Amino acid sequence: MMAGGWDCHAHVFGPYDRFPLAPDRSYTPPEAPLEDYLALLERLGLSRGVLVHPSAYGEDYSLLRSVLALQPQLRGVIVTRDSPPTTLAQLRVDGVRAARFSHRSGAGTNFAGSASFEDLVRMTTALGDARMHAELWTDCRVLPAIASEVRRFPFPVVVDHMGGFDHEAGVDDDGFRALLSLLESGHVWVKLCAYRNTLKGPGIELARPFHDKMLAANPSQLVWGSDWPHLNVKPAPDAAQLLRTFTEWTPEPLVSTILLDNPTRLYG
């Protein structure tokens, strides 16, 4: 597909005899070892990846640090509520580029071990000093209420899963328009990873209008992610097909912008 291209959202788990999950967790996934992820990257024709630390590991970064030490072409995103500056500085050296926070609507949606938007606000100075950005798992129902705060952060904010748009509400929904406004102004980046937002509909094609609006808004602030190993989704999608869909929906000049140029700026 593209030498040097990036998959900007994936997770690894295990092996559990070496890297056990946290006792207090919301889910117990099957093992998804590094070797399987590297095989996926090869199949996708991509060279680099971003591994997002799962909340099921709490704040034990042993697995992530081990993987980054073995594979310097990978980058990491941690989950933290209040890491000290010295820890953040060392994690930056290790290959970590961001911390992830959750602010989603609905009961039980913010998993045990996740960090909140309030944690992000409290950690603003520490993250900025560590030259890290924030990643935000949110949705268009709650985004308008925090949009003004998001604009004030002194570092990039990367919104996961295309902002959790509601395909039934459509592209003129107030929440999605708030996301587009943040994207247009350059205050946020967005990960193009559409399938989770269309699981309750007839198919991923429902995401096409939202994808097109984001391309029109600000293609220089978009990256793509496989979301491998597709936790809690049955049947799991084929990541190669997800990538093919992305390339079919995206004009050729922007494919390399989104798969190569943008993530190299953000995570390199």
C-alpha positions in Angstrom: 0.0 0.0 0.0 2.5 2.7 1.1 6.0 2.5 2.4 6.2 4.5 5.6 2.4 4.7 5.9 0.7 4.6 9.4 -2.1 2.8 11.1 -2.8 5.3 13.9 -5.1 3.2 16.2 -4.6 -0.3 17.4 -4.2 -2.3 20.6 -2.1 -5.3 21.7 -2.9 -7.7 24.6 -0.7 -10.3 26.2 0.7 -12.8 26.4 -1.1 -12.8 29.7 1.4 -14.9 31.5 3.9 -12.0 31.0 1.6 -9.1 30.9 -1.6 -9.8 33.0 -4.6 -7.5 32.8 -5.6 -5.3 35.7 -7.9 -6.9 38.3 -10.3 -4.0 38.1 -11.3 -3.9 34.5 -14.5 -3.6 32.4 -13.7 -6.3 29.8 -11.4 -9.3 29.3 -10.3 -9.6 25.6 -8.6 -12.5 24.0 -4.9 -12.2 23.5 -3.8 -10.0 20.6 0.0 -10.3 20.6 2.5 -8.0 19.0 3.5 -10.6 16.4 -0.1 -10.7 15.1 -0.2 -6.9 14.8 3.1 -6.8 12.9 1.7 -9.4 10.5 -1.4 -7.2 10.0 0.8 -4.1 9.2 2.6 -6.2 6.6 -0.7 -7.3 5.1 -1.9 -3.7 5.0 1.3 -2.6 3.3 1.9 -0.1 6.1 5.2 0.4 8.0 4.3 2.2 11.2 1.7 2.0 13.9 0.3 3.7 17.0 -0.6 1.4 19.9 -3.2 2.8 22.2 -2.7 1.5 25.8 -6.0 -0.3 26.8 -7.8 0.7 29.9 -7.9 -3.0 30.9 -4.2 -2.6 31.8 -4.9 0.3 34.2 -1.7 2.4 34.4 0.7 -0.6 34.0 2.6 0.3 30.9 4.9 -2.8 30.9 3.5 -4.2 27.7 3.5 -1.0 25.8 7.1 -0.1 26.9 8.3 -3.6 26.0 6.8 -3.3 22.5 8.1 0.1 21.8 11.6 -0.9 22.9 11.5 -3.9 20.4 9.8 -2.0 17.6 11.1 1.6 17.3 8.8 2.2 14.2 5.8 2.1 16.5 4.5 4.8 18.8 2.4 4.7 21.9 -0.6 6.4 23.6 -1.0 5.9 27.3 -4.0 6.2 29.7 -3.2 8.2 32.8 -5.0 10.1 35.4 -2.1 11.9 36.9 1.4 10.7 35.9 4.2 12.8 37.4 6.3 14.9 35.0 9.4 12.7 35.3 7.3 9.6 34.2 5.8 11.5 31.2 9.2 12.7 30.2 10.6 9.2 30.2 7.6 7.8 28.3 8.2 10.4 25.6 11.7 9.1 25.2 10.3 5.6 25.1 8.1 6.5 22.1 4.8 7.6 23.7 3.3 10.7 22.1 0.0 11.2 23.8 -2.4 10.3 26.6 -6.0 9.2 26.0 -9.1 10.4 27.9 -12.7 9.3 27.7 -15.8 11.5 27.7 -18.7 9.6 26.3 -22.5 9.6 26.7 -24.5 6.8 28.1 -24.2 4.7 31.2 -21.2 2.4 31.5 -19.4 3.7 28.5 -16.3 5.0 30.3 -14.5 1.9 31.2 -12.8 1.1 34.5 -9.2 2.2 34.2 -10.0 5.0 31.8 -9.1 8.7 32.4 -11.8 11.4 32.3 -12.0 14.8 30.6 -11.5 16.3 34.1 -8.2 14.4 34.3 -7.2 15.9 31.0 -8.0 19.4 32.2 -6.0 18.8 35.3 -3.0 17.4 33.4 -2.9 20.2 30.8 0.4 21.7 32.0 2.1 18.3 32.5 1.2 17.1 29.1 2.3 20.3 27.4 5.7 20.2 29.3 6.2 16.6 28.1 5.4 17.6 24.5 2.5 15.2 24.4 -0.9 15.6 22.8 -4.3 14.4 24.1 -6.5 11.8 22.5 -10.1 11.9 23.3 -12.7 9.1 22.9 -15.9 11.1 22.8 -19.1 11.3 20.8 -21.2 14.0 19.2 -23.8 14.0 21.9 -21.4 15.4 24.5 -18.8 17.2 22.4 -20.7 20.5 22.1 -20.6 21.0 25.9 -16.8 20.7 26.0 -15.9 22.3 22.6 -14.9 25.6 24.1 -12.5 23.9 26.5 -11.0 21.8 23.8 -10.2 25.0 21.9 -8.1 26.3 24.8 -5.7 23.3 25.1 -2.1 24.3 24.1 -1.5 21.0 22.3 -3.3 19.0 19.7 -6.4 17.1 20.6 -7.0 14.0 18.5 -10.6 12.7 18.5 -11.0 9.0 18.1 -13.4 7.0 15.9 -14.6 10.0 13.8 -16.1 11.6 16.9 -18.7 8.9 17.5 -21.1 10.5 15.0 -24.7 9.4 14.9 -25.5 8.3 11.4 -29.3 8.6 12.1 -28.9 12.2 13.1 -27.0 13.0 9.9 -24.3 15.5 9.0 -26.3 18.5 10.0 -26.5 17.3 13.6 -25.3 20.0 16.1 -22.8 17.6 17.6 -21.2 16.7 14.3 -21.2 20.3 13.2 -19.3 21.1 16.4 -16.7 18.5 15.5 -16.4 19.9 12.0 -15.9 23.4 13.4 -13.1 22.2 15.6 -11.5 20.3 12.7 -11.8 23.3 10.4 -10.2 25.6 12.9 -7.2 23.3 13.4 -8.0 22.7 17.1 -8.5 19.0 16.7 -7.3 16.1 14.6 -9.7 13.2 13.8 -9.0 9.5 13.3 -10.9 8.1 10.4 -12.2 4.9 11.7 -15.8 4.6 10.8 -17.2 1.2 11.3 -18.0 1.4 15.1 -20.4 4.2 14.3 -22.4 2.1 11.8 -22.7 -1.2 13.6 -26.4 -0.7 14.2 -27.1 0.2 10.6 -27.0 -1.7 7.3 -23.3 -1.1 6.7 -20.3 1.1 6.6 -21.6 3.0 3.6 -23.6 5.0 6.2 -20.3 6.7 7.2 -19.5 8.0 3.7 -21.2 11.4 4.1 -19.4 12.0 7.4 -16.1 11.0 5.8 -16.6 13.4 2.9 -17.5 16.3 5.2 -14.3 15.7 7.2 -12.2 15.6 4.0 -13.7 18.9 2.9 -13.2 20.5 6.3 -9.5 20.0 6.9 -7.7 17.0 5.3 -4.4 18.1 6.9 -5.8 17.2 10.3 -6.9 13.6 9.5 -5.3 10.3 10.1 -6.5 6.7 9.6 -6.7 3.8 12.1 -7.6 0.2 11.9 -8.9 -0.2 15.5 -7.4 -3.7 15.4 -8.2 -6.2 17.1 -11.8 -4.7 17.0 -12.7 -5.2 20.6 -16.2 -6.3 21.4 -17.3 -6.4 17.8 -18.6 -9.6 16.4 -18.0 -10.5 13.7 -14.8 -8.4 13.6 -14.3 -6.5 10.4 -11.4 -7.2 8.1 -8.8 -4.4 8.6 -7.6 -4.7 5.0 -11.2 -4.1 3.8 -11.5 -1.1 6.1 -8.3 0.3 4.5 -9.6 -0.4 1.0 -12.8 1.4 1.8 -10.8 4.4 3.0 -8.8 4.5 -0.2 -11.9 4.2 -2.4 -13.6 7.1 -0.6 -10.6 9.4 -0.6 -9.1 11.2 -3.6 -5.7 9.9 -4.5 -3.6 13.0 -3.5 -5.2 12.9 0.0 -4.5 9.2 0.6 -0.8 9.8 1.0 -1.5 13.0 3.0 -3.6 11.0 5.5 -1.7 7.8 5.6 1.9 9.2 5.6 2.3 13.0 5.9 -0.1 13.8 8.6 0.7 11.0 11.0 4.4 11.6 10.5 3.9 15.2 11.7 1.7 14.1 14.7 3.5 11.0 15.9 7.0 11.0 14.4 
